[in-house]
């Protein structure tokens, strides 16, 4: 849904305050600690709805082929007389 991915997993702690002894010149800019966002519900997943017409995993029909011959030596090659480079 629109905006769902825009919700961050963690947010800056709104109750955190900068320490009184913080010096921006020597310590740098202060950043609030991060806490888990209560509005974050995990990655979005589509809802699954039942399909009353589902008949199970599809499998192809096995149609007999009277012309089929099982050749056990289909990979055997005859003698090779020369090799090209």
Secondary structure, 3 states (H helix, E strand, C coil): CCCHHHCCCEEECCCCCCCCCCCHHHHCCCCCCEEECCCCCCCCCCCCCCCCCCCCCCCCCCCCCCCCCCCCCCCCCCCCCCCCC
